[in-house]
């Protein structure tokens, strides 16, 4: 047992014996935002294959808890959102837009500690390393890595509630690395072939063929499948489009290749037990792009009927990294896009 896990174990034991459970105060969080007008650094180009860059934000706050954004989901009003932080907190708030309709800032931001199934709030990543988030009717599903699981929270009331249940993973835990577990959880549209099924994809849990392990946890096509791994990119989030296609966000960072991100689209009809899916490349970015450690992804249908895609980054609470929110519009007919070099 590592020192960090030992400290957590001691905290749990003290809480059970004495009732003095640790608490990490949250509350309202002021956020300062700077608008980003160009996706390509030094370039005014807005069209990237089937995607159009609409604008973005770089966000900072004087509150130490702000950062480490892992996954984001918008409410039906396309304004209010729910975020999970991989340090074990909920973040809620609203986006603001300027007169042109571009992202201009965040408002009503609040951070509250998450509670596990025992009702405990445990700081850090040992037990509450929240990575994926899905809104599913009257519940919110959260995927955790290290202590690999998918927990269920009530909606509304998730911020005050303990986890009220857990979904079976269908993936052997031995296939999930400590810090490379279930990064993506998404709910398919009820009208899609998956009939509202819950889908999870691992960051770097690999099968015997070197593909990422994934699973459909519910619905008529329940079972395991795989996502083809290409190069040194890892999956960090995913969401379903209204037509049932799955968008996957991938991230790369290593000393040889540097930072990178890409967005892939997988046909919903291809996702089924036993399949190995790959999809088409929609977008790729690198050091020449306004990206960072891209972790979160959501899509929604705007008032004009077009599909908008929002990406967020995880700054790891590092002064060398940034909290970003980027917004794109998806054209009706997606096209294959190569590197943005």
KACORUR-V878210 format. One record per pair of residues at least 4 apart in sequence whose C-alpha atoms are under 8 Angstrom apart, sorted by the first residue. I is the first residue (numbers start at 1). J is the second residue. D is the distance in whole Angstrom. If there is no record, write none. Layout:
i=I j=J d=D
i=I j=J d=D
//
This chain:
i=1 j=5 d=6
i=1 j=6 d=6
i=2 j=6 d=6
i=3 j=7 d=6
i=4 j=8 d=6
i=4 j=126 d=7
i=5 j=9 d=6
i=5 j=126 d=6
i=6 j=10 d=6
i=7 j=11 d=6
i=8 j=12 d=6
i=8 j=122 d=7
i=8 j=126 d=8
i=9 j=13 d=6
i=10 j=14 d=6
i=11 j=15 d=6
i=11 j=21 d=8
i=11 j=22 d=7
i=12 j=16 d=6
i=12 j=21 d=8
i=12 j=120 d=8
i=13 j=17 d=6
i=14 j=18 d=6
i=14 j=19 d=7
i=14 j=20 d=7
i=14 j=21 d=7
i=15 j=19 d=5
i=15 j=20 d=5
i=15 j=21 d=5
i=15 j=22 d=7
i=16 j=20 d=8
i=16 j=21 d=8
i=21 j=120 d=7
i=21 j=121 d=8
i=22 j=120 d=8
i=22 j=121 d=7
i=22 j=122 d=7
i=23 j=113 d=8
i=23 j=121 d=6
i=23 j=122 d=8
i=24 j=112 d=8
i=24 j=113 d=6
i=24 j=121 d=7
i=24 j=123 d=7
i=25 j=112 d=7
i=25 j=113 d=7
i=26 j=110 d=7
i=26 j=111 d=5
i=26 j=112 d=5
i=26 j=113 d=7
i=27 j=110 d=5
i=27 j=111 d=5
i=27 j=112 d=6
i=28 j=108 d=7
i=28 j=109 d=6
i=28 j=110 d=4
i=28 j=111 d=7
i=29 j=61 d=7
i=29 j=63 d=6
i=29 j=66 d=8
i=29 j=108 d=8
i=29 j=109 d=5
i=29 j=110 d=5
i=29 j=111 d=7
i=30 j=61 d=6
i=30 j=62 d=7
i=30 j=63 d=8
i=30 j=107 d=8
i=30 j=109 d=7
i=31 j=59 d=6
i=31 j=60 d=6
i=31 j=61 d=5
i=31 j=62 d=8
i=31 j=105 d=8
i=31 j=106 d=7
i=31 j=107 d=8
i=31 j=109 d=8
i=32 j=59 d=6
i=32 j=60 d=5
i=32 j=61 d=6
i=32 j=105 d=7
i=32 j=106 d=8
i=33 j=57 d=6
i=33 j=58 d=6
i=33 j=59 d=4
i=33 j=60 d=7
i=33 j=104 d=7
i=33 j=105 d=5
i=33 j=106 d=7
i=34 j=57 d=5
i=34 j=58 d=5
i=34 j=59 d=7
i=34 j=104 d=7
i=34 j=105 d=8
i=35 j=55 d=7
i=35 j=56 d=6
i=35 j=57 d=5
i=35 j=58 d=6
i=35 j=103 d=7
i=35 j=104 d=6
i=35 j=105 d=8
i=36 j=55 d=6
i=36 j=56 d=5
i=36 j=57 d=5
i=36 j=58 d=7
i=37 j=54 d=8
i=37 j=55 d=5
i=37 j=56 d=7
i=38 j=42 d=8
i=38 j=43 d=6
i=38 j=44 d=6
i=38 j=45 d=7
i=38 j=46 d=7
i=38 j=53 d=8
i=38 j=55 d=7
i=38 j=290 d=7
i=39 j=43 d=8
i=39 j=44 d=8
i=39 j=45 d=8
i=39 j=46 d=7
i=39 j=53 d=7
i=39 j=55 d=8
i=39 j=289 d=6
i=39 j=290 d=5
i=40 j=44 d=7
i=40 j=45 d=7
i=40 j=288 d=6
i=40 j=289 d=4
i=40 j=290 d=6
i=41 j=288 d=6
i=41 j=289 d=5
i=41 j=290 d=6
i=46 j=52 d=5
i=46 j=53 d=5
i=46 j=54 d=7
i=47 j=51 d=6
i=47 j=52 d=5
i=47 j=53 d=6
i=48 j=52 d=6
i=48 j=53 d=8
i=48 j=283 d=7
i=48 j=337 d=7
i=49 j=282 d=7
i=49 j=283 d=7
i=49 j=334 d=7
i=49 j=335 d=6
i=49 j=336 d=7
i=49 j=337 d=5
i=50 j=282 d=7
i=50 j=330 d=6
i=50 j=331 d=5
i=50 j=332 d=8
i=50 j=333 d=7
i=50 j=334 d=5
i=50 j=335 d=5
i=50 j=336 d=8
i=50 j=337 d=8
i=51 j=282 d=7
i=51 j=283 d=8
i=51 j=328 d=6
i=51 j=329 d=6
i=51 j=330 d=5
i=51 j=331 d=6
i=51 j=334 d=8
i=52 j=328 d=5
i=52 j=329 d=5
i=52 j=330 d=7
i=52 j=331 d=8
i=53 j=326 d=8
i=53 j=327 d=6
i=53 j=328 d=4
i=53 j=329 d=7
i=54 j=102 d=7
i=54 j=326 d=8
i=54 j=327 d=6
i=54 j=328 d=5
i=54 j=329 d=7
i=55 j=102 d=6
i=55 j=103 d=6
i=55 j=326 d=6
i=55 j=327 d=6
i=55 j=328 d=7
i=56 j=102 d=8
i=56 j=103 d=6
i=56 j=104 d=8
i=56 j=324 d=7
i=56 j=325 d=5
i=56 j=326 d=4
i=56 j=327 d=6
i=57 j=103 d=7
i=57 j=104 d=7
i=57 j=105 d=7
i=57 j=324 d=6
i=57 j=325 d=5
i=57 j=326 d=7
i=58 j=322 d=7
i=58 j=323 d=6
i=58 j=324 d=5
i=58 j=325 d=7
i=59 j=322 d=7
i=59 j=323 d=5
i=59 j=324 d=6
i=59 j=325 d=8
i=60 j=66 d=8
i=60 j=323 d=7
i=61 j=66 d=6
i=65 j=111 d=8
i=66 j=111 d=8
i=66 j=317 d=8
i=67 j=85 d=7
i=67 j=314 d=6
i=67 j=315 d=6
i=67 j=316 d=7
i=67 j=317 d=6
i=67 j=323 d=6
i=68 j=85 d=5
i=68 j=86 d=6
i=68 j=87 d=7
i=68 j=313 d=8
i=68 j=314 d=4
i=68 j=315 d=5
i=68 j=316 d=5
i=68 j=317 d=6
i=68 j=323 d=8
i=69 j=83 d=7
i=69 j=84 d=6
i=69 j=85 d=5
i=69 j=86 d=7
i=69 j=295 d=7
i=69 j=296 d=7
i=69 j=312 d=7
i=69 j=313 d=6
i=69 j=314 d=5
i=69 j=315 d=7
i=69 j=323 d=8
i=70 j=83 d=7
i=70 j=84 d=6
i=70 j=85 d=5
i=70 j=86 d=6
i=70 j=130 d=7
i=70 j=131 d=5
i=70 j=132 d=7
i=70 j=295 d=5
i=70 j=296 d=5
i=70 j=312 d=8
i=70 j=313 d=7
i=70 j=314 d=6
i=71 j=83 d=6
i=71 j=84 d=6
i=71 j=85 d=7
i=71 j=131 d=6
i=71 j=132 d=5
i=71 j=133 d=6
i=71 j=237 d=7
i=71 j=295 d=6
i=71 j=296 d=4
i=71 j=297 d=6
i=71 j=312 d=8
i=72 j=81 d=7
i=72 j=82 d=6
i=72 j=83 d=4
i=72 j=84 d=7
i=72 j=133 d=7
i=72 j=296 d=6
i=72 j=297 d=6
i=72 j=298 d=6
i=72 j=312 d=8
i=73 j=81 d=6
i=73 j=82 d=5
i=73 j=83 d=7
i=73 j=133 d=7
i=73 j=134 d=7
i=73 j=135 d=7
i=73 j=297 d=8
i=73 j=298 d=6
i=74 j=78 d=6
i=74 j=79 d=7
i=74 j=80 d=6
i=74 j=81 d=4
i=74 j=82 d=6
i=74 j=298 d=7
i=74 j=300 d=8
i=75 j=79 d=7
i=75 j=80 d=5
i=75 j=81 d=6
i=75 j=82 d=8
i=78 j=300 d=7
i=78 j=302 d=7
i=79 j=94 d=5
i=79 j=95 d=5
i=79 j=96 d=8
i=80 j=92 d=8
i=80 j=93 d=6
i=80 j=94 d=4
i=80 j=95 d=7
i=81 j=92 d=6
i=81 j=93 d=6
i=81 j=94 d=6
i=81 j=95 d=8
i=82 j=90 d=7
i=82 j=91 d=6
i=82 j=92 d=5
i=82 j=93 d=7
i=83 j=90 d=6
i=83 j=91 d=5
i=83 j=92 d=6
i=83 j=133 d=8
i=84 j=88 d=7
i=84 j=89 d=6
i=84 j=90 d=5
i=84 j=91 d=6
i=84 j=130 d=6
i=84 j=131 d=7
i=84 j=132 d=8
i=84 j=133 d=7
i=85 j=89 d=5
i=85 j=90 d=6
i=85 j=91 d=7
i=85 j=129 d=8
i=85 j=130 d=6
i=85 j=131 d=7
i=86 j=124 d=8
i=86 j=125 d=7
i=86 j=128 d=7
i=86 j=129 d=5
i=86 j=130 d=5
i=86 j=131 d=6
i=87 j=123 d=6
i=87 j=124 d=5
i=87 j=125 d=5
i=87 j=128 d=7
i=87 j=129 d=6
i=87 j=130 d=7
i=88 j=113 d=6
i=88 j=114 d=6
i=88 j=121 d=8
i=88 j=122 d=7
i=88 j=123 d=6
i=88 j=124 d=6
i=88 j=125 d=7
i=88 j=128 d=5
i=88 j=129 d=6
i=88 j=130 d=6
i=89 j=111 d=6
i=89 j=112 d=6
i=89 j=113 d=4
i=89 j=114 d=5
i=90 j=110 d=8
i=90 j=111 d=6
i=90 j=112 d=5
i=90 j=113 d=6
i=90 j=114 d=6
i=90 j=159 d=7
i=91 j=109 d=7
i=91 j=110 d=6
i=91 j=111 d=5
i=91 j=112 d=7
i=92 j=108 d=8
i=92 j=109 d=6
i=92 j=110 d=5
i=92 j=111 d=7
i=93 j=106 d=7
i=93 j=107 d=6
i=93 j=108 d=5
i=93 j=109 d=4
i=93 j=110 d=6
i=94 j=106 d=6
i=94 j=107 d=5
i=94 j=108 d=6
i=94 j=109 d=7
i=95 j=103 d=7
i=95 j=104 d=8
i=95 j=105 d=6
i=95 j=106 d=5
i=95 j=107 d=6
i=96 j=103 d=6
i=96 j=104 d=5
i=96 j=105 d=5
i=96 j=106 d=6
i=96 j=107 d=7
i=97 j=101 d=5
i=97 j=102 d=5
i=97 j=103 d=5
i=97 j=104 d=5
i=97 j=105 d=7
i=98 j=102 d=6
i=98 j=103 d=7
i=98 j=104 d=6
i=103 j=327 d=8
i=112 j=159 d=6
i=113 j=121 d=6
i=113 j=159 d=7
i=114 j=121 d=6
i=114 j=122 d=8
i=114 j=128 d=8
i=114 j=159 d=7
i=114 j=160 d=8
i=114 j=162 d=8
i=115 j=119 d=5
i=115 j=120 d=5
i=115 j=121 d=5
i=115 j=122 d=8
i=115 j=160 d=8
i=115 j=161 d=7
i=115 j=162 d=5
i=115 j=163 d=6
i=116 j=120 d=5
i=116 j=121 d=7
i=116 j=128 d=8
i=116 j=162 d=5
i=116 j=163 d=5
i=117 j=162 d=5
i=117 j=163 d=5
i=117 j=164 d=6
i=117 j=165 d=7
i=118 j=162 d=7
i=118 j=163 d=8
i=119 j=161 d=7
i=119 j=162 d=5
i=119 j=163 d=7
i=120 j=162 d=8
i=122 j=127 d=7
i=122 j=128 d=7
i=123 j=128 d=7
i=124 j=128 d=7
i=124 j=129 d=7
i=125 j=129 d=4
i=125 j=130 d=8
i=125 j=146 d=8
i=126 j=146 d=7
i=126 j=147 d=7
i=127 j=146 d=7
i=127 j=147 d=6
i=128 j=144 d=7
i=128 j=147 d=8
i=129 j=144 d=5
i=129 j=145 d=6
i=129 j=146 d=7
i=129 j=147 d=8
i=130 j=142 d=7
i=130 j=143 d=6
i=130 j=144 d=5
i=130 j=145 d=7
i=131 j=142 d=7
i=131 j=143 d=6
i=131 j=144 d=6
i=131 j=145 d=7
i=131 j=182 d=7
i=131 j=183 d=5
i=131 j=184 d=7
i=132 j=141 d=8
i=132 j=142 d=5
i=132 j=143 d=5
i=132 j=144 d=7
i=132 j=182 d=7
i=132 j=183 d=5
i=132 j=184 d=5
i=132 j=185 d=5
i=132 j=237 d=7
i=133 j=140 d=7
i=133 j=141 d=6
i=133 j=142 d=5
i=133 j=143 d=7
i=133 j=184 d=7
i=133 j=185 d=6
i=133 j=186 d=7
i=134 j=140 d=6
i=134 j=141 d=5
i=134 j=142 d=7
i=134 j=185 d=6
i=134 j=186 d=5
i=134 j=187 d=7
i=135 j=139 d=6
i=135 j=140 d=5
i=135 j=141 d=7
i=135 j=187 d=7
i=136 j=140 d=6
i=136 j=141 d=7
i=136 j=187 d=7
i=137 j=155 d=8
i=138 j=154 d=6
i=138 j=155 d=5
i=138 j=156 d=7
i=139 j=152 d=7
i=139 j=153 d=6
i=139 j=154 d=5
i=139 j=155 d=5
i=139 j=156 d=8
i=140 j=152 d=6
i=140 j=153 d=5
i=140 j=154 d=6
i=140 j=155 d=6
i=140 j=158 d=7
i=141 j=150 d=7
i=141 j=151 d=6
i=141 j=152 d=5
i=141 j=153 d=6
i=141 j=185 d=8
i=142 j=150 d=5
i=142 j=151 d=5
i=142 j=152 d=7
i=142 j=153 d=8
i=142 j=185 d=7
i=143 j=148 d=7
i=143 j=149 d=6
i=143 j=150 d=4
i=143 j=151 d=7
i=143 j=182 d=6
i=143 j=183 d=7
i=143 j=184 d=7
i=143 j=185 d=7
i=144 j=148 d=5
i=144 j=149 d=5
i=144 j=150 d=6
i=144 j=151 d=8
i=144 j=181 d=7
i=144 j=182 d=7
i=144 j=183 d=8
i=145 j=149 d=7
i=145 j=178 d=7
i=145 j=179 d=6
i=145 j=180 d=7
i=145 j=181 d=5
i=145 j=182 d=6
i=145 j=183 d=7
i=146 j=177 d=7
i=146 j=178 d=4
i=146 j=179 d=6
i=146 j=180 d=8
i=146 j=181 d=7
i=147 j=178 d=8
i=148 j=173 d=7
i=148 j=176 d=8
i=148 j=181 d=7
i=148 j=182 d=7
i=149 j=166 d=7
i=149 j=167 d=7
i=149 j=168 d=8
i=149 j=169 d=7
i=149 j=182 d=8
i=150 j=166 d=6
i=150 j=167 d=6
i=150 j=168 d=8
i=150 j=169 d=7
i=151 j=163 d=6
i=151 j=164 d=7
i=151 j=165 d=6
i=151 j=166 d=4
i=151 j=167 d=6
i=152 j=163 d=5
i=152 j=164 d=6
i=152 j=165 d=5
i=152 j=166 d=6
i=152 j=167 d=7
i=153 j=157 d=8
i=153 j=158 d=5
i=153 j=161 d=7
i=153 j=162 d=7
i=153 j=163 d=5
i=153 j=164 d=6
i=153 j=165 d=7
i=154 j=158 d=5
i=154 j=161 d=7
i=154 j=163 d=8
i=154 j=164 d=7
i=157 j=161 d=6
i=158 j=162 d=8
i=167 j=217 d=8
i=168 j=217 d=7
i=169 j=215 d=8
i=169 j=217 d=7
i=170 j=215 d=7
i=170 j=217 d=7
i=170 j=223 d=7
i=170 j=224 d=7
i=171 j=175 d=7
i=171 j=213 d=8
i=171 j=214 d=7
i=171 j=215 d=7
i=171 j=224 d=7
i=172 j=176 d=7
i=175 j=205 d=5
i=175 j=206 d=6
i=175 j=207 d=7
i=175 j=213 d=8
i=176 j=180 d=6
i=176 j=181 d=5
i=176 j=182 d=8
i=176 j=202 d=7
i=176 j=204 d=7
i=176 j=205 d=5
i=176 j=206 d=8
i=177 j=181 d=6
i=177 j=204 d=7
i=177 j=205 d=6
i=180 j=202 d=7
i=180 j=203 d=5
i=180 j=204 d=5
i=180 j=205 d=6
i=181 j=202 d=5
i=181 j=203 d=6
i=181 j=204 d=7
i=181 j=205 d=6
i=182 j=200 d=7
i=182 j=201 d=6
i=182 j=202 d=4
i=182 j=203 d=6
i=183 j=200 d=8
i=183 j=201 d=6
i=183 j=202 d=6
i=183 j=203 d=5
i=183 j=235 d=7
i=183 j=236 d=5
i=183 j=237 d=6
i=184 j=199 d=8
i=184 j=200 d=5
i=184 j=201 d=5
i=184 j=202 d=7
i=184 j=203 d=8
i=184 j=235 d=7
i=184 j=236 d=6
i=184 j=237 d=5
i=184 j=238 d=6
i=185 j=198 d=7
i=185 j=199 d=6
i=185 j=200 d=4
i=185 j=201 d=7
i=185 j=237 d=7
i=185 j=238 d=7
i=185 j=239 d=8
i=186 j=198 d=6
i=186 j=199 d=5
i=186 j=200 d=7
i=186 j=238 d=6
i=186 j=239 d=5
i=186 j=240 d=7
i=187 j=196 d=6
i=187 j=197 d=6
i=187 j=198 d=5
i=187 j=199 d=6
i=187 j=239 d=8
i=187 j=240 d=7
i=188 j=192 d=7
i=188 j=194 d=6
i=188 j=195 d=7
i=188 j=196 d=5
i=188 j=197 d=5
i=188 j=198 d=6
i=188 j=199 d=7
i=188 j=240 d=6
i=188 j=244 d=6
i=189 j=194 d=8
i=189 j=195 d=6
i=189 j=196 d=5
i=189 j=197 d=8
i=189 j=240 d=7
i=189 j=241 d=8
i=189 j=242 d=6
i=189 j=243 d=8
i=189 j=244 d=6
i=190 j=194 d=7
i=190 j=195 d=4
i=190 j=196 d=4
i=190 j=197 d=8
i=191 j=195 d=6
i=191 j=196 d=7
i=191 j=244 d=8
i=192 j=196 d=7
i=192 j=243 d=7
i=192 j=244 d=5
i=192 j=268 d=7
i=193 j=244 d=8
i=193 j=268 d=7
i=193 j=269 d=6
i=194 j=219 d=6
i=194 j=220 d=7
i=194 j=221 d=6
i=194 j=268 d=8
i=195 j=219 d=6
i=195 j=220 d=7
i=196 j=219 d=7
i=197 j=216 d=6
i=197 j=217 d=7
i=197 j=218 d=5
i=197 j=219 d=5
i=197 j=220 d=8
i=197 j=221 d=8
i=197 j=222 d=8
i=198 j=216 d=6
i=198 j=217 d=5
i=198 j=218 d=6
i=198 j=219 d=8
i=199 j=214 d=7
i=199 j=215 d=6
i=199 j=216 d=4
i=199 j=217 d=6
i=199 j=218 d=8
i=200 j=214 d=6
i=200 j=215 d=5
i=200 j=216 d=7
i=200 j=217 d=7
i=201 j=212 d=7
i=201 j=213 d=6
i=201 j=214 d=4
i=201 j=215 d=7
i=201 j=227 d=8
i=201 j=235 d=8
i=202 j=212 d=6
i=202 j=213 d=6
i=202 j=214 d=6
i=202 j=235 d=7
i=203 j=212 d=7
i=203 j=234 d=5
i=203 j=235 d=5
i=203 j=236 d=6
i=204 j=212 d=6
i=204 j=213 d=8
i=204 j=234 d=6
i=204 j=235 d=7
i=205 j=212 d=5
i=205 j=213 d=6
i=206 j=210 d=5
i=206 j=211 d=5
i=206 j=212 d=5
i=206 j=213 d=6
i=207 j=211 d=5
i=207 j=212 d=6
i=207 j=213 d=6
i=207 j=226 d=8
i=210 j=228 d=8
i=210 j=229 d=7
i=211 j=226 d=6
i=211 j=227 d=6
i=211 j=228 d=5
i=211 j=229 d=5
i=211 j=276 d=8
i=212 j=226 d=5
i=212 j=227 d=5
i=212 j=228 d=6
i=212 j=229 d=6
i=213 j=224 d=7
i=213 j=225 d=7
i=213 j=226 d=5
i=213 j=227 d=7
i=214 j=224 d=6
i=214 j=225 d=5
i=214 j=226 d=5
i=214 j=227 d=7
i=215 j=222 d=7
i=215 j=223 d=6
i=215 j=224 d=4
i=215 j=225 d=6
i=215 j=226 d=8
i=215 j=273 d=8
i=216 j=221 d=7
i=216 j=222 d=5
i=216 j=223 d=5
i=216 j=224 d=6
i=216 j=225 d=8
i=216 j=272 d=8
i=216 j=273 d=8
i=217 j=222 d=6
i=217 j=223 d=7
i=218 j=222 d=5
i=221 j=272 d=6
i=221 j=273 d=7
i=222 j=272 d=8
i=222 j=273 d=7
i=223 j=272 d=7
i=223 j=273 d=5
i=223 j=274 d=8
i=224 j=272 d=8
i=224 j=273 d=5
i=224 j=274 d=6
i=225 j=271 d=7
i=225 j=272 d=6
i=225 j=273 d=5
i=225 j=274 d=5
i=225 j=275 d=5
i=225 j=276 d=6
i=226 j=274 d=7
i=226 j=275 d=6
i=226 j=276 d=5
i=226 j=277 d=6
i=227 j=276 d=5
i=227 j=277 d=5
i=227 j=278 d=6
i=228 j=276 d=6
i=228 j=277 d=6
i=228 j=278 d=5
i=229 j=233 d=7
i=229 j=234 d=8
i=229 j=278 d=8
i=232 j=252 d=6
i=233 j=250 d=6
i=233 j=251 d=5
i=233 j=252 d=5
i=233 j=253 d=8
i=233 j=260 d=8
i=233 j=261 d=8
i=234 j=250 d=5
i=234 j=251 d=5
i=234 j=252 d=6
i=235 j=248 d=7
i=235 j=249 d=6
i=235 j=250 d=4
i=235 j=251 d=6
i=236 j=248 d=8
i=236 j=249 d=6
i=236 j=250 d=5
i=236 j=251 d=7
i=236 j=294 d=8
i=236 j=295 d=5
i=236 j=296 d=7
i=237 j=248 d=6
i=237 j=249 d=5
i=237 j=250 d=7
i=237 j=295 d=6
i=237 j=296 d=5
i=237 j=297 d=6
i=238 j=246 d=7
i=238 j=247 d=5
i=238 j=248 d=4
i=238 j=249 d=6
i=238 j=296 d=8
i=238 j=297 d=6
i=238 j=298 d=7
i=239 j=246 d=6
i=239 j=247 d=5
i=239 j=248 d=7
i=239 j=297 d=7
i=239 j=298 d=6
i=239 j=299 d=7
i=240 j=244 d=6
i=240 j=245 d=6
i=240 j=246 d=4
i=240 j=247 d=6
i=240 j=299 d=7
i=241 j=245 d=5
i=241 j=246 d=6
i=241 j=247 d=7
i=241 j=299 d=7
i=241 j=300 d=8
i=242 j=301 d=8
i=243 j=268 d=8
i=244 j=267 d=7
i=244 j=268 d=5
i=244 j=269 d=8
i=245 j=265 d=7
i=245 j=266 d=6
i=245 j=267 d=5
i=245 j=268 d=4
i=245 j=269 d=8
i=246 j=265 d=6
i=246 j=266 d=5
i=246 j=267 d=6
i=246 j=268 d=6
i=247 j=263 d=7
i=247 j=264 d=6
i=247 j=265 d=5
i=247 j=266 d=6
i=248 j=263 d=6
i=248 j=264 d=5
i=248 j=265 d=6
i=248 j=266 d=8
i=249 j=261 d=7
i=249 j=262 d=6
i=249 j=263 d=5
i=249 j=264 d=7
i=249 j=294 d=8
i=249 j=295 d=7
i=249 j=296 d=8
i=249 j=297 d=7
i=250 j=261 d=5
i=250 j=262 d=5
i=250 j=263 d=6
i=250 j=264 d=8
i=250 j=294 d=8
i=250 j=295 d=8
i=251 j=259 d=8
i=251 j=260 d=6
i=251 j=261 d=4
i=251 j=262 d=7
i=251 j=293 d=7
i=251 j=294 d=6
i=251 j=295 d=7
i=252 j=258 d=7
i=252 j=259 d=6
i=252 j=260 d=5
i=252 j=261 d=6
i=253 j=257 d=7
i=253 j=258 d=5
i=253 j=259 d=4
i=253 j=260 d=6
i=254 j=258 d=5
i=254 j=259 d=7
i=258 j=286 d=8
i=258 j=287 d=7
i=259 j=286 d=6
i=259 j=287 d=6
i=259 j=292 d=7
i=259 j=293 d=8
i=260 j=284 d=7
i=260 j=285 d=6
i=260 j=286 d=4
i=260 j=287 d=7
i=260 j=291 d=8
i=260 j=292 d=8
i=261 j=284 d=6
i=261 j=285 d=5
i=261 j=286 d=7
i=261 j=291 d=8
i=261 j=294 d=7
i=262 j=281 d=7
i=262 j=282 d=7
i=262 j=283 d=5
i=262 j=284 d=4
i=262 j=285 d=6
i=263 j=281 d=6
i=263 j=282 d=5
i=263 j=283 d=5
i=263 j=284 d=7
i=264 j=279 d=6
i=264 j=280 d=5
i=264 j=281 d=5
i=264 j=282 d=5
i=264 j=283 d=7
i=265 j=279 d=5
i=265 j=280 d=5
i=265 j=281 d=7
i=265 j=282 d=7
i=266 j=270 d=7
i=266 j=271 d=8
i=266 j=277 d=7
i=266 j=278 d=7
i=266 j=279 d=4
i=266 j=280 d=7
i=267 j=271 d=7
i=267 j=279 d=7
i=270 j=275 d=7
i=270 j=277 d=7
i=271 j=275 d=7
i=271 j=277 d=7
i=280 j=336 d=6
i=281 j=336 d=6
i=281 j=337 d=6
i=281 j=338 d=7
i=282 j=334 d=7
i=282 j=335 d=7
i=282 j=336 d=6
i=282 j=337 d=5
i=283 j=337 d=6
i=283 j=338 d=7
i=283 j=339 d=8
i=283 j=340 d=8
i=284 j=337 d=8
i=284 j=338 d=7
i=284 j=339 d=5
i=284 j=340 d=6
i=285 j=289 d=5
i=285 j=290 d=8
i=285 j=291 d=7
i=285 j=339 d=7
i=285 j=340 d=6
i=285 j=341 d=8
i=286 j=291 d=7
i=286 j=340 d=7
i=286 j=341 d=8
i=287 j=291 d=7
i=288 j=340 d=8
i=288 j=341 d=7
i=289 j=340 d=8
i=291 j=313 d=8
i=291 j=324 d=7
i=292 j=313 d=6
i=292 j=314 d=8
i=292 j=315 d=8
i=292 j=321 d=7
i=292 j=322 d=6
i=292 j=323 d=8
i=292 j=324 d=7
i=293 j=313 d=5
i=293 j=314 d=5
i=293 j=315 d=7
i=293 j=321 d=8
i=294 j=311 d=7
i=294 j=312 d=6
i=294 j=313 d=4
i=294 j=314 d=6
i=295 j=311 d=7
i=295 j=312 d=6
i=295 j=313 d=5
i=295 j=314 d=6
i=296 j=311 d=5
i=296 j=312 d=5
i=296 j=313 d=6
i=297 j=309 d=7
i=297 j=310 d=6
i=297 j=311 d=5
i=297 j=312 d=6
i=298 j=309 d=6
i=298 j=310 d=5
i=298 j=311 d=7
i=299 j=307 d=7
i=299 j=308 d=5
i=299 j=309 d=4
i=299 j=310 d=6
i=300 j=307 d=6
i=300 j=308 d=5
i=300 j=309 d=7
i=301 j=305 d=6
i=301 j=306 d=6
i=301 j=307 d=5
i=301 j=308 d=6
i=302 j=306 d=5
i=302 j=307 d=6
i=302 j=308 d=7
i=306 j=329 d=7
i=306 j=330 d=7
i=306 j=331 d=8
i=307 j=329 d=6
i=307 j=330 d=5
i=307 j=331 d=8
i=308 j=327 d=7
i=308 j=328 d=6
i=308 j=329 d=5
i=308 j=330 d=6
i=309 j=327 d=6
i=309 j=328 d=5
i=309 j=329 d=6
i=309 j=330 d=7
i=310 j=325 d=7
i=310 j=326 d=6
i=310 j=327 d=5
i=310 j=328 d=6
i=311 j=324 d=8
i=311 j=325 d=6
i=311 j=326 d=5
i=311 j=327 d=7
i=312 j=323 d=7
i=312 j=324 d=5
i=312 j=325 d=4
i=312 j=326 d=6
i=313 j=322 d=7
i=313 j=323 d=5
i=313 j=324 d=5
i=313 j=325 d=7
i=314 j=321 d=8
i=314 j=322 d=7
i=314 j=323 d=6
i=314 j=324 d=8
i=315 j=319 d=8
i=315 j=320 d=8
i=315 j=321 d=5
i=315 j=322 d=5
i=315 j=323 d=5
i=316 j=321 d=7
i=317 j=321 d=8
i=318 j=322 d=8
i=330 j=334 d=8
//
